[in-house]
Amino acid sequence: PICEFMTFNFSMQAIDQVVNSAAKTFYMSAGTINVPVVFRGPNGAAAGVAAQHSQCFGAWYSHVPGLKVVSPYNCEDSRGLLKAAIRDPDPVVCLENEILYGATYPVSDEALSKDFLIPIGKAKIERAGKHITLVAHSKAVETCLEGAKELAGKGIECEVINLRSLRPLDDETIMKSVMKTNHLITVEQGWPQSGIGAEISAKNHGK
C-alpha cells in the first residue's frame, strides 16, 4: 500500500501509526510480519506555505529503527527510488520536494525501462571533484551543483554527492570522497541540531 500525505507536516497526525506500528511490527513479531507500506509526499521548503508546512522531516524519520528513508532529487531518482520503495518488504518513507515537482531534468533511456530501480542505501556522485566534498539530498543537491559550478570558475573542484537515501546512509561513498578531498560540507533544508548533516559530520570527523 501507498499512503500519500498532502505534505509531510500532516504526517504528524499519524506519527503513532508510522513510528510505533509500521516501523516496529517486524521486530515485535520476531520477524514474522512485514509491513510493506510506502509513506510519500512533499517535504521541506516550498513556495508560500508558511512555517508549519516548510519543515524537513529527514532527520525525524531517519532516526527511527524499522523505517527506510529516501529523498529523491531529480526525475530518475523519483522513479527509481519510488519503485524500489514499493517493492521493499519494509516501510519506506519517501520525502519528495514540492518545488521539484515542476522542475525538468534530462532522463536516460535506462530510467524509462519498466525494470529501472535505484537501490535504497546507495548514494550517487553527481559531480566529481578533488578539493572539497559537498553532501546533500533533495533540493539541496541543486544548490550544491550550482555552488560547485561557480567555484569551478575559481579553480576549486567540488565533488557533489546526492545521498538519495537517508536511512540507510551510504557511509562508504561519503567516506571515500572525504578521504580524497579532506574537506566536507553538508547541505540540507533541515535544522542544524541533530540533523542529517550533523550525523554525517560526526561519522567523518577526523577522517
KAMOQUI-V672742 format. One record per residue. N is the residue number from 1. RES is the residue in one small letter. PSI is psi in degrees with one decimal (none if undefined). Layout:
n;res;psi
N;RES;PSI
N;RES;PSI
//
This chain:
n;res;psi
1;p;151.6
2;i;122.8
3;c;116.7
4;e;126.4
5;f;138.5
6;m;-36.6
7;t;147.3
8;f;-14.2
9;n;-31.7
10;f;-12.8
11;s;-15.4
12;m;-25.1
13;q;-17.5
14;a;20.3
15;i;-34.1
16;d;-42.3
17;q;-35.7
18;v;-49.9
19;v;-41.7
20;n;-20.4
21;s;-65.1
22;a;-46.5
23;a;-28.7
24;k;-12.1
25;t;-41.9
26;f;-43.8
27;y;-42.4
28;m;-13.7
29;s;12.8
30;a;36.9
31;g;14.4
32;t;-17.0
33;i;117.7
34;n;155.5
35;v;84.4
36;p;67.2
37;v;145.5
38;v;127.3
39;f;117.5
40;r;159.4
41;g;174.7
42;p;142.6
43;n;144.8
44;g;-167.7
45;a;144.6
46;a;-172.2
47;a;118.5
48;g;37.3
49;v;7.7
50;a;176.5
51;a;-35.5
52;q;-20.1
53;h;17.6
54;s;7.9
55;q;149.6
56;c;126.3
57;f;18.0
58;g;-49.5
59;a;-36.4
60;w;-57.6
61;y;-30.3
62;s;-8.8
63;h;-14.4
64;v;117.2
65;p;139.0
66;g;-17.0
67;l;143.2
68;k;145.8
69;v;124.4
70;v;153.5
71;s;89.5
72;p;150.9
73;y;-55.3
74;n;-168.9
75;c;-44.5
76;e;-41.1
77;d;-47.9
78;s;-45.2
79;r;-51.1
80;g;-39.0
81;l;-38.4
82;l;-41.0
83;k;-39.9
84;a;-38.1
85;a;-41.7
86;i;-36.2
87;r;-10.5
88;d;140.3
89;p;-8.2
90;d;165.4
91;p;134.3
92;v;131.2
93;v;121.8
94;c;104.1
95;l;104.6
96;e;174.6
97;n;126.7
98;e;-37.8
99;i;-35.2
100;l;-17.0
101;y;-33.4
102;g;3.9
103;a;154.2
104;t;143.1
105;y;152.1
106;p;143.3
107;v;128.3
108;s;159.8
109;d;-34.2
110;e;-39.5
111;a;-21.4
112;l;-9.4
113;s;143.3
114;k;-18.2
115;d;6.0
116;f;124.5
117;l;150.1
118;i;119.5
119;p;132.8
120;i;130.5
121;g;5.7
122;k;119.3
123;a;169.6
124;k;134.0
125;i;107.4
126;e;-28.3
127;r;126.7
128;a;145.9
129;g;173.8
130;k;-7.9
131;h;-35.0
132;i;144.7
133;t;125.8
134;l;122.9
135;v;130.1
136;a;173.0
137;h;158.6
138;s;-138.3
139;k;-24.5
140;a;-21.4
141;v;-42.0
142;e;-42.8
143;t;-42.8
144;c;-41.3
145;l;-38.9
146;e;-42.3
147;g;-39.8
148;a;-38.1
149;k;-42.0
150;e;-42.3
151;l;-28.1
152;a;-32.4
153;g;-15.0
154;k;10.8
155;g;11.6
156;i;116.5
157;e;112.7
158;c;139.9
159;e;119.3
160;v;120.9
161;i;122.9
162;n;109.6
163;l;-40.6
164;r;-48.7
165;s;129.9
166;l;-26.8
167;r;110.5
168;p;151.2
169;l;145.6
170;d;76.3
171;d;-33.9
172;e;-46.4
173;t;-42.3
174;i;-47.0
175;m;-41.5
176;k;-40.1
177;s;-44.3
178;v;-36.4
179;m;-29.1
180;k;-44.7
181;t;-25.0
182;n;11.9
183;h;142.6
184;l;130.4
185;i;131.2
186;t;142.1
187;v;129.4
188;e;170.3
189;q;-1.6
190;g;175.9
191;w;149.7
192;p;-36.2
193;q;128.9
194;s;31.8
195;g;-178.5
196;i;-44.4
197;g;-37.7
198;a;-39.8
199;e;-45.9
200;i;-42.5
201;s;-41.6
202;a;-40.7
203;k;-28.0
204;n;6.3
205;h;126.8
206;g;-0.6
207;k;none
//
